Amino acid sequence: MERDLKVKGDNFQYTLPTGLSIIKISTDLDCQGIIEREIFISEDIFYYPNPTKGEVDVFVNGEDTGVKMSVFTTKGDLVFTRDQKILDSRKTELDLTGVPAGTYLSYLEGTTVRKTFKIVKR
């Protein structure tokens, strides 16, 4: 949803929705240019158990129906990337049963979520 706000003065407040927002600031004078910034506000996620023996339940707030899930070692090596469906219960699953014990970073990316979290595999 695109909105144009006309603001007079040097101070205003606005609550941004979750997801990606693009902020453009300009004046009536073309010679002053335009400032443009992207701001991403992510929905929260909850996950358990941590540490895990293999499977982690991940709950994603918001309305995303799917996310891209990437798992990395703490050295930054990619372990795997998968497209994950989010059920009506807002749950998806991170399955680490096939990876060795250790600490991993999981990155979730969707329309309204971008989160990185640490999981310890026993």
N, CA and C atoms as a LAMMPS dump frame, in Angstrom:
ITEM: TIMESTEP
0
ITEM: NUMBER OF ATOMS
366
ITEM: BOX BOUNDS ff ff ff
-5.0000000000000000e+02 5.0000000000000000e+02
-5.0000000000000000e+02 5.0000000000000000e+02
-5.0000000000000000e+02 5.0000000000000000e+02
ITEM: ATOMS id mol type element x y z
1 1 1 N 0.854 -1.16 0
2 1 2 C 0 0 0
3 1 3 C 0.903 1.227 0
4 2 1 N 0.719 2.09 -0.962
5 2 2 C 1.54 3.287 -1.076
6 2 3 C 0.788 4.48 -0.505
7 3 1 N 1.508 5.285 0.276
8 3 2 C 0.904 6.475 0.87
9 3 3 C 1.817 7.66 0.645
10 4 1 N 1.225 8.766 0.277
11 4 2 C 1.958 10.021 0.188
12 4 3 C 1.52 10.887 1.354
13 5 1 N 2.473 11.259 2.188
14 5 2 C 2.19 12.142 3.313
15 5 3 C 2.821 13.497 3.027
16 6 1 N 2.041 14.52 3.134
17 6 2 C 2.558 15.877 3
18 6 3 C 2.776 16.41 4.407
19 7 1 N 4.002 16.79 4.716
20 7 2 C 4.351 17.245 6.056
21 7 3 C 4.94 18.64 5.96
22 8 1 N 4.451 19.519 6.797
23 8 2 C 5.035 20.858 6.899
24 8 3 C 5.723 20.945 8.237
25 9 1 N 6.901 21.514 8.257
26 9 2 C 7.663 21.588 9.488
27 9 3 C 8.803 20.593 9.452
28 10 1 N 9.51 20.499 10.547
29 10 2 C 10.702 19.648 10.578
30 10 3 C 10.559 18.432 11.484
31 11 1 N 9.324 18.083 11.895
32 11 2 C 9.15 16.978 12.816
33 11 3 C 7.785 16.338 12.589
34 12 1 N 7.757 15.004 12.48
35 12 2 C 6.486 14.278 12.403
36 12 3 C 6.714 12.855 12.887
37 13 1 N 5.615 12.175 13.222
38 13 2 C 5.681 10.787 13.655
39 13 3 C 4.701 9.98 12.831
40 14 1 N 5.098 8.74 12.527
41 14 2 C 4.254 7.841 11.764
42 14 3 C 4.632 6.413 12.14
43 15 1 N 3.67 5.555 12.355
44 15 2 C 3.92 4.164 12.677
45 15 3 C 3.96 3.36 11.389
46 16 1 N 5.101 2.732 11.113
47 16 2 C 5.266 1.954 9.895
48 16 3 C 4.7 0.552 10.081
49 17 1 N 4.136 -0.031 9.024
50 17 2 C 3.647 -1.41 9.109
51 17 3 C 4.815 -2.396 9.037
52 18 1 N 4.567 -3.662 9.345
53 18 2 C 5.607 -4.667 9.188
54 18 3 C 5.88 -4.867 7.703
55 19 1 N 7.075 -5.327 7.415
56 19 2 C 7.495 -5.51 6.03
57 19 3 C 8.367 -4.35 5.587
58 20 1 N 8.501 -4.216 4.276
59 20 2 C 9.378 -3.213 3.693
60 20 3 C 8.636 -1.899 3.476
61 21 1 N 9.22 -0.809 3.954
62 21 2 C 8.705 0.542 3.705
63 21 3 C 9.819 1.348 3.048
64 22 1 N 9.456 2.144 2.072
65 22 2 C 10.41 3.022 1.412
66 22 3 C 10.022 4.451 1.768
67 23 1 N 10.962 5.154 2.378
68 23 2 C 10.736 6.531 2.816
69 23 3 C 11.445 7.455 1.824
70 24 1 N 10.693 8.384 1.237
71 24 2 C 11.266 9.379 0.332
72 24 3 C 10.989 10.759 0.913
73 25 1 N 12.04 11.565 0.978
74 25 2 C 11.904 12.92 1.495
75 25 3 C 12.322 13.885 0.401
76 26 1 N 11.435 14.849 0.119
77 26 2 C 11.733 15.844 -0.91
78 26 3 C 11.064 17.16 -0.525
79 27 1 N 11.377 18.197 -1.28
80 27 2 C 10.755 19.502 -1.074
81 27 3 C 10.125 19.943 -2.382
82 28 1 N 9.527 21.107 -2.375
83 28 2 C 8.951 21.658 -3.6
84 28 3 C 10.026 22.11 -4.589
85 29 1 N 11.264 22.196 -4.139
86 29 2 C 12.363 22.651 -4.988
87 29 3 C 13.141 21.45 -5.527
88 30 1 N 13.085 21.232 -6.831
89 30 2 C 13.781 20.095 -7.433
90 30 3 C 15.282 20.124 -7.182
91 31 1 N 15.852 21.317 -7.065
92 31 2 C 17.299 21.431 -6.888
93 31 3 C 17.776 20.889 -5.552
94 32 1 N 16.862 20.655 -4.599
95 32 2 C 17.255 20.128 -3.296
96 32 3 C 17.321 18.597 -3.273
97 33 1 N 16.883 17.97 -4.348
98 33 2 C 17.006 16.524 -4.472
99 33 3 C 16.004 15.742 -3.631
100 34 1 N 16.219 14.434 -3.606
101 34 2 C 15.352 13.495 -2.883
102 34 3 C 16.234 12.57 -2.056
103 35 1 N 15.832 12.329 -0.82
104 35 2 C 16.482 11.326 0.028
105 35 3 C 15.537 10.129 0.087
106 36 1 N 16.076 8.933 -0.152
107 36 2 C 15.249 7.727 -0.13
108 36 3 C 15.929 6.679 0.738
109 37 1 N 15.158 6.058 1.653
110 37 2 C 15.66 5.012 2.537
111 37 3 C 14.665 3.86 2.582
112 38 1 N 15.203 2.641 2.67
113 38 2 C 14.369 1.456 2.858
114 38 3 C 14.453 1.042 4.322
115 39 1 N 13.303 0.752 4.91
116 39 2 C 13.239 0.308 6.299
117 39 3 C 12.418 -0.973 6.334
118 40 1 N 12.973 -2.016 6.939
119 40 2 C 12.266 -3.285 7.047
120 40 3 C 11.977 -3.558 8.512
121 41 1 N 10.693 -3.714 8.831
122 41 2 C 10.27 -4.052 10.192
123 41 3 C 9.778 -5.492 10.167
124 42 1 N 10.469 -6.345 10.897
125 42 2 C 10.208 -7.777 10.859
126 42 3 C 9.202 -8.202 11.92
127 43 1 N 8.386 -9.175 11.56
128 43 2 C 7.527 -9.831 12.546
129 43 3 C 8.411 -10.66 13.477
130 44 1 N 7.934 -10.938 14.67
131 44 2 C 8.679 -11.761 15.611
132 44 3 C 8.548 -13.234 15.275
133 45 1 N 9.538 -14.001 15.713
134 45 2 C 9.475 -15.456 15.628
135 45 3 C 9.776 -16.022 17.011
136 46 1 N 9.282 -17.226 17.235
137 46 2 C 9.557 -17.96 18.471
138 46 3 C 9.953 -19.373 18.066
139 47 1 N 10.907 -19.955 18.755
140 47 2 C 11.384 -21.286 18.376
141 47 3 C 11.771 -22.075 19.621
142 48 1 N 11.577 -23.387 19.548
143 48 2 C 11.956 -24.293 20.627
144 48 3 C 11.938 -25.713 20.109
145 49 1 N 12.619 -26.668 20.725
146 49 2 C 13.521 -26.512 21.853
147 49 3 C 14.896 -26.025 21.377
148 50 1 N 15.609 -25.429 22.271
149 50 2 C 16.962 -24.972 21.987
150 50 3 C 17.758 -25.072 23.279
151 51 1 N 18.704 -25.98 23.404
152 51 2 C 19.263 -26.837 22.37
153 51 3 C 18.283 -27.93 21.933
154 52 1 N 18.604 -28.532 20.774
155 52 2 C 17.735 -29.536 20.178
156 52 3 C 18.528 -30.779 19.802
157 53 1 N 17.813 -31.883 19.688
158 53 2 C 18.439 -33.102 19.171
159 53 3 C 18.231 -33.208 17.656
160 54 1 N 17.357 -32.312 17.103
161 54 2 C 17.167 -32.369 15.651
162 54 3 C 16.078 -31.465 15.121
163 55 1 N 14.878 -31.578 15.663
164 55 2 C 13.76 -30.8 15.128
165 55 3 C 13.442 -29.616 16.03
166 56 1 N 13.222 -28.446 15.39
167 56 2 C 12.896 -27.22 16.1
168 56 3 C 11.585 -26.691 15.529
169 57 1 N 10.611 -26.425 16.387
170 57 2 C 9.365 -25.791 15.97
171 57 3 C 9.591 -24.29 15.911
172 58 1 N 9.229 -23.671 14.782
173 58 2 C 9.407 -22.237 14.593
174 58 3 C 8.035 -21.63 14.333
175 59 1 N 7.645 -20.667 15.167
176 59 2 C 6.373 -19.977 15.013
177 59 3 C 6.64 -18.582 14.47
178 60 1 N 5.962 -18.24 13.373
179 60 2 C 6.188 -16.975 12.674
180 60 3 C 4.922 -16.132 12.766
181 61 1 N 5.008 -14.991 13.466
182 61 2 C 3.865 -14.075 13.525
183 61 3 C 3.639 -13.441 12.16
184 62 1 N 2.488 -12.844 11.974
185 62 2 C 2.188 -12.149 10.727
186 62 3 C 1.31 -12.96 9.812
187 63 1 N 1.414 -12.683 8.529
188 63 2 C 0.544 -13.324 7.551
189 63 3 C 1.301 -14.051 6.449
190 64 1 N 2.622 -14.169 6.579
191 64 2 C 3.389 -14.899 5.568
192 64 3 C 2.883 -16.333 5.476
193 65 1 N 2.812 -16.856 4.26
194 65 2 C 2.422 -18.253 4.062
195 65 3 C 3.628 -19.129 3.792
196 66 1 N 4.777 -18.5 3.632
197 66 2 C 6.012 -19.238 3.417
198 66 3 C 7.202 -18.345 3.677
199 67 1 N 8.327 -18.99 3.977
200 67 2 C 9.578 -18.27 4.194
201 67 3 C 10.706 -19.063 3.55
202 68 1 N 11.785 -18.376 3.279
203 68 2 C 13.015 -19.034 2.851
204 68 3 C 13.862 -19.197 4.099
205 69 1 N 14.273 -20.417 4.398
206 69 2 C 15.054 -20.705 5.592
207 69 3 C 16.442 -21.152 5.169
208 70 1 N 17.453 -20.448 5.659
209 70 2 C 18.84 -20.803 5.386
210 70 3 C 19.529 -21.085 6.707
211 71 1 N 20.358 -22.121 6.721
212 71 2 C 21.095 -22.491 7.92
213 71 3 C 22.585 -22.421 7.598
214 72 1 N 23.329 -21.749 8.502
215 72 2 C 24.757 -21.554 8.323
216 72 3 C 25.509 -22.064 9.546
217 73 1 N 26.77 -22.456 9.348
218 73 2 C 27.641 -22.726 10.483
219 73 3 C 28.047 -21.384 11.08
220 74 1 N 28.632 -21.409 12.259
221 74 2 C 29.081 -20.151 12.867
222 74 3 C 30.258 -19.549 12.103
223 75 1 N 30.888 -20.315 11.221
224 75 2 C 31.956 -19.796 10.361
225 75 3 C 31.389 -19.119 9.109
226 76 1 N 30.075 -19.266 8.896
227 76 2 C 29.439 -18.643 7.736
228 76 3 C 29.224 -19.564 6.56
229 77 1 N 29.548 -20.849 6.695
230 77 2 C 29.332 -21.797 5.608
231 77 3 C 27.853 -22.176 5.531
232 78 1 N 27.298 -22.153 4.327
233 78 2 C 25.894 -22.516 4.132
234 78 3 C 25.718 -24.024 4.283
235 79 1 N 24.799 -24.433 5.16
236 79 2 C 24.485 -25.844 5.36
237 79 3 C 23.363 -26.244 4.401
238 80 1 N 22.277 -25.462 4.365
239 80 2 C 21.2 -25.681 3.4
240 80 3 C 20.287 -24.46 3.353
241 81 1 N 19.536 -24.376 2.268
242 81 2 C 18.48 -23.377 2.093
243 81 3 C 17.239 -24.116 1.629
244 82 1 N 16.1 -23.799 2.244
245 82 2 C 14.835 -24.451 1.884
246 82 3 C 13.707 -23.437 1.894
247 83 1 N 12.741 -23.646 1.012
248 83 2 C 11.493 -22.896 1.082
249 83 3 C 10.578 -23.652 2.035
250 84 1 N 10.086 -22.965 3.047
251 84 2 C 9.269 -23.583 4.088
252 84 3 C 7.862 -22.998 4.041
253 85 1 N 6.855 -23.862 4.079
254 85 2 C 5.472 -23.405 4.207
255 85 3 C 5.18 -23.116 5.672
256 86 1 N 4.362 -22.103 5.897
257 86 2 C 3.901 -21.796 7.253
258 86 3 C 2.449 -22.239 7.344
259 87 1 N 2.174 -23.11 8.274
260 87 2 C 0.825 -23.652 8.442
261 87 3 C -0.114 -22.6 9.024
262 88 1 N -1.405 -22.872 9.005
263 88 2 C -2.388 -21.956 9.595
264 88 3 C -2.119 -21.712 11.081
265 89 1 N -1.466 -22.67 11.725
266 89 2 C -1.109 -22.526 13.144
267 89 3 C 0.083 -21.581 13.321
268 90 1 N 0.616 -21.042 12.212
269 90 2 C 1.772 -20.131 12.165
270 90 3 C 3.078 -20.873 12.44
271 91 1 N 3.073 -22.2 12.266
272 91 2 C 4.23 -23.03 12.588
273 91 3 C 4.908 -23.541 11.322
274 92 1 N 6.227 -23.589 11.38
275 92 2 C 7.033 -24.299 10.402
276 92 3 C 8.094 -25.045 11.189
277 93 1 N 8.848 -25.907 10.531
278 93 2 C 9.802 -26.729 11.275
279 93 3 C 11.197 -26.602 10.68
280 94 1 N 12.164 -26.502 11.556
281 94 2 C 13.571 -26.536 11.174
282 94 3 C 14.09 -27.915 11.548
283 95 1 N 14.51 -28.685 10.553
284 95 2 C 14.961 -30.059 10.789
285 95 3 C 16.477 -30.128 10.669
286 96 1 N 17.144 -30.339 11.794
287 96 2 C 18.602 -30.455 11.829
288 96 3 C 19.063 -31.883 12.106
289 97 1 N 18.199 -32.874 11.886
290 97 2 C 18.561 -34.253 12.225
291 97 3 C 19.748 -34.753 11.406
292 98 1 N 19.949 -34.252 10.213
293 98 2 C 21.036 -34.758 9.375
294 98 3 C 22.336 -33.987 9.477
295 99 1 N 22.43 -33.04 10.393
296 99 2 C 23.662 -32.249 10.503
297 99 3 C 24.382 -32.599 11.806
298 100 1 N 25.71 -32.453 11.829
299 100 2 C 26.462 -32.787 13.043
300 100 3 C 26.13 -31.859 14.208
301 101 1 N 26.443 -32.297 15.406
302 101 2 C 26.243 -31.466 16.599
303 101 3 C 27.077 -30.193 16.462
304 102 1 N 26.522 -29.096 16.982
305 102 2 C 27.23 -27.822 16.907
306 102 3 C 26.255 -26.668 17.014
307 103 1 N 26.76 -25.472 16.794
308 103 2 C 25.951 -24.267 16.84
309 103 3 C 25.717 -23.779 15.419
310 104 1 N 24.476 -23.428 15.113
311 104 2 C 24.093 -22.999 13.771
312 104 3 C 23.314 -21.69 13.834
313 105 1 N 23.411 -20.927 12.776
314 105 2 C 22.624 -19.714 12.623
315 105 3 C 21.578 -19.976 11.559
316 106 1 N 20.334 -19.709 11.89
317 106 2 C 19.241 -19.902 10.953
318 106 3 C 18.682 -18.536 10.573
319 107 1 N 18.481 -18.329 9.283
320 107 2 C 17.972 -17.056 8.773
321 107 3 C 16.653 -17.308 8.063
322 108 1 N 15.596 -16.626 8.514
323 108 2 C 14.276 -16.719 7.899
324 108 3 C 14.004 -15.437 7.144
325 109 1 N 13.51 -15.563 5.917
326 109 2 C 13.174 -14.385 5.128
327 109 3 C 11.851 -14.611 4.423
328 110 1 N 10.945 -13.648 4.596
329 110 2 C 9.649 -13.665 3.943
330 110 3 C 9.207 -12.247 3.678
331 111 1 N 7.944 -12.083 3.335
332 111 2 C 7.417 -10.759 3.031
333 111 3 C 7.469 -9.839 4.242
334 112 1 N 7.13 -10.359 5.42
335 112 2 C 7.11 -9.512 6.628
336 112 3 C 8.047 -10.009 7.723
337 113 1 N 8.944 -10.938 7.394
338 113 2 C 9.865 -11.447 8.411
339 113 3 C 11.274 -11.567 7.831
340 114 1 N 12.231 -11.09 8.616
341 114 2 C 13.666 -11.301 8.356
342 114 3 C 14.314 -11.422 9.72
343 115 1 N 14.652 -12.624 10.077
344 115 2 C 15.209 -12.857 11.414
345 115 3 C 16.335 -13.893 11.332
346 116 1 N 17.336 -13.685 12.162
347 116 2 C 18.413 -14.645 12.334
348 116 3 C 18.382 -15.098 13.785
349 117 1 N 18.495 -16.418 13.994
350 117 2 C 18.529 -16.923 15.354
351 117 3 C 19.511 -18.082 15.456
352 118 1 N 20.028 -18.283 16.667
353 118 2 C 21.044 -19.307 16.911
354 118 3 C 20.39 -20.558 17.475
355 119 1 N 20.792 -21.714 16.932
356 119 2 C 20.306 -23.006 17.406
357 119 3 C 21.51 -23.883 17.745
358 120 1 N 21.434 -24.551 18.887
359 120 2 C 22.467 -25.486 19.282
360 120 3 C 21.938 -26.901 19.052
361 121 1 N 22.669 -27.67 18.245
362 121 2 C 22.31 -29.076 17.961
363 121 3 C 23.191 -29.957 18.82
364 122 1 N 22.566 -30.836 19.598
365 122 2 C 23.327 -31.773 20.466
366 122 3 C 23.649 -33.044 19.727
